[in-house]
Amino acid sequence: MGELARFEDIRIKMYPMDTQKHKEPHFHVILTDGKKASISIANGKLLEGKLNKRQRDFIKAWMLIHKEELWDRWNKAVSGEFIEKIEPKQI
């Protein structure tokens, strides 16, 4: 539970009941090189960590496509419910 998506060198995760450190709705980005970041669902703002421009742009584009699903998963996560993966959209 927790992994929403995986693409290229990026994993997107959300954890149940994860409201202590970052008070606003967010998700976590974990890179294959071990770097991590937290991103606001509301506005795409980097809350913690570092990402290069390509990674930031890629994640922002992914966020725009999956905004509704991110809010749905956040609501489930803070309620302690099971969090389903987000399937890629066919464009």
C-alpha positions in Angstrom: 0.0 0.0 0.0 1.2 3.5 -0.6 2.6 3.4 -4.1 0.4 5.4 -6.5 2.5 5.3 -9.7 5.9 4.4 -11.1 7.5 5.8 -14.2 11.0 6.4 -15.5 13.2 6.9 -12.3 10.3 8.2 -10.2 7.9 6.5 -7.7 4.9 8.4 -6.4 3.7 7.4 -2.9 1.1 8.5 -0.4 1.0 7.2 3.2 -2.0 6.6 5.4 -2.6 9.2 8.2 0.4 11.3 6.9 -0.7 14.7 8.3 1.9 15.4 11.0 4.9 16.9 9.2 3.2 18.5 6.2 -0.2 19.8 7.2 -1.4 20.3 3.7 -2.4 17.5 1.3 0.7 16.1 -0.4 2.4 13.1 -2.0 5.9 11.8 -1.9 8.4 11.5 -4.8 11.1 8.8 -4.4 13.8 8.7 -7.1 15.9 5.6 -7.9 19.0 7.4 -6.7 17.4 7.7 -3.2 16.5 11.4 -3.3 13.1 12.3 -2.0 10.6 15.2 -2.2 7.1 16.1 -1.0 4.8 17.9 -3.3 1.5 19.8 -2.5 -1.5 18.4 -4.3 -3.2 21.8 -4.2 -0.6 23.8 -6.2 2.4 21.5 -7.0 4.6 23.4 -4.6 7.8 21.6 -3.4 7.3 21.2 0.3 10.5 19.3 1.0 13.5 17.9 -0.9 14.9 18.7 -4.3 14.1 17.8 -7.9 15.7 18.9 -11.1 13.8 20.9 -13.7 13.0 17.8 -15.8 11.6 15.9 -12.8 9.6 18.9 -11.6 8.1 19.5 -15.0 7.3 15.8 -15.5 5.6 15.5 -12.1 3.6 18.7 -12.6 2.3 17.4 -15.9 1.4 14.1 -14.3 -0.3 15.9 -11.4 -2.5 18.0 -13.8 -3.6 14.8 -15.6 -4.4 13.0 -12.3 -5.5 15.8 -10.0 -8.9 14.3 -9.2 -7.4 10.9 -8.4 -4.7 12.5 -6.2 -7.5 14.2 -4.1 -9.4 10.9 -3.9 -6.3 9.0 -2.7 -5.5 11.8 -0.2 -9.0 11.6 1.3 -8.7 7.8 1.5 -5.2 8.0 3.0 -6.1 10.4 5.8 -9.1 8.3 6.6 -6.9 5.2 6.9 -8.5 3.5 3.9 -6.8 1.4 1.2 -5.1 3.6 -1.4 -5.3 2.3 -5.0 -2.7 2.8 -7.7 -3.4 5.5 -10.2 -3.5 4.0 -13.7 -1.9 5.8 -16.6 -4.3 7.8 -18.8 -4.4 7.0 -22.5 -3.8 10.2 -24.5 
